């Protein structure tokens, strides 16, 4: 019984560490910017439009997630701007 309990508690601990280390405003912003960058790379306009809509939806959800935390929203916006600049450089575009 004790061994089973320790296994369950260990699984919860590992899951919580993994989940908290994977996210945050910076990572969300990078993912949103990368989504838009990938959409820009698409040549088919209908696929590009569909990809933009998915990206915009994700970005709006992230903005809602951080709207009540001024510091997190600031980090999200700054990381998003930086990631967007990197994408534009990669594509040879001016921002």
PyMOL commands that set and color helices and strands:
alter all, ss='L'
color gray80, all
select helices_A, chain A and resi 2-22+25-41+45-66+70-91
alter helices_A, ss='H'
color red, helices_A
deselect
rebuild
show_as cartoon
